[in-house]
Amino acid sequence: MPTSFSRTTRSLANDSSRYAVIAWLIAVSILAGWSAWFFLAGITVYETSTKARLEVNQSAHPVAALVASKIVATRLLLGQEVQAGEVLIELDASSEKLRLHEEETRLKALPPQIASIQKQIAALEQAKSQDHRASLAVTRSAQSRHKEAIAAAEFAKDHERRLTELSGSGRIPLIEALRAKAESQKLSSARDALSSDIQRTELDAETRIHQEQAEIENLKREAARLNGELETTRMTIERLKQDIEKHFIRSPASGQIGDVAPLQVGAYVAAGEKLATVVPRGKLRIVADFYPADALGKIHPGQVARMRLDGFPWAEYGTIQARVSRVGTEIRDNRVRVEFTPELSAKSPIIMQHGLPGSIEVSIEQMTPAVMILRAAGQFMSGTAKPQAPPTEPRPL
């Protein structure tokens, strides 16, 4: 029986399942390849910081005023090469210099005064010694006369006794006995007077010695006061020299002036005010600031990194290869400091210079896409997901 769909029937009869099998095989192959990539392929995960910069290994040294004063001279020029200790700015120190001149004048006058007092002390010591020897001589002379008076008084007393006995027996007149008695009393009085003179001489000698010693002690006290004033003046001079030195702002290190404040002669600067920055010469390093969650426990010394400079498009100039050298462990301003050692090729067109800003990527681990997606899902469900998409391996340059 003929049918109205003869052509369709003939097409279905001539059709074969060979094309469907091929299509299914292609689909299965694609799915298998994608599954293998999804579960087995390794993708490099990066942590990125947009706050990276090139710095010299030695930190830049700020130049600041130690005291508040007026500028009288300045030698600061941007880009100028300076040496450590070189005077960059001179501040007004006229008041301190006048005080220094006053103290130096006083210092010159003190040593002659001390020398004069020392001579007076030596002269008084010598006079005291001579006076003591003279007093001893006078005392010995008085003691000798006293002994002579004692002997004369004893002889007169004995003579009086004998004459008194003879006058009692009538052998001599009574007047002779009375004359002998008077002579004995006179010699006794002279003996007593000499004894008193000896005591007075000794007391006078002791008094003079005490007075001379007191005068010597006063002079020694004055010399000590002048010596103390001398040392105080010397210390004051040293302090004034240090104060004057503070008015000379010197370069803290050898290097290049990298920053200069707008200064003019006659301008007033405050204590601690930053006036310039000296960038020392040396090898460069890369310094970057990471969020604590991105750096702590993830970034370690030895990891590979690459830096893209803001002023040198990476598509034209390429990137700077680097390795992590140090990782901070303390948080400052909600950032962690990480330092890198650059490995720039000699053929690179990038000009390495202190202060160049940029961004840096640190390779922290390898993981499969499946693990990455599961981790992202876990972070999303726990509320700790980052606002940006998970980092993936950048395409090679």
Secondary structure, DSSP 8 states (H G I E B T S, - for coil): ---S-HHHHHHHHH--THHHHHHHHHHHHHHHHHHHHHHH--EEEEEEEEEEEEEESS--EEEE-SS-EEEEEE---TT-EE-TT-EEEEE--HHHHHHHHHHHHHHHHHHHHHHHHHHHHHHHHHHHHHHHHHHHHHHHHHHHHHHHHHHHHHHHHHHHHHHHHHHHTTSS-HHHHHHHHHHHHHHHHHHHHHHHHHHHHHHHHHHHHHHHHHHHHHHHHHHHHHHHHHHHHHHHHHHHHHHHHHTEEE-SSSEEEEEE----TT-EE-TT-EEEEEEE-S-EEEEEEE-HHHHTTT--TT-EEEEEETTS-HHHH--EEEEEEEE--S-BTTBEEEEEEE---TT------TT-EEEEEEEEEEE-HHHHHHHHHHHHHHT---SS---------
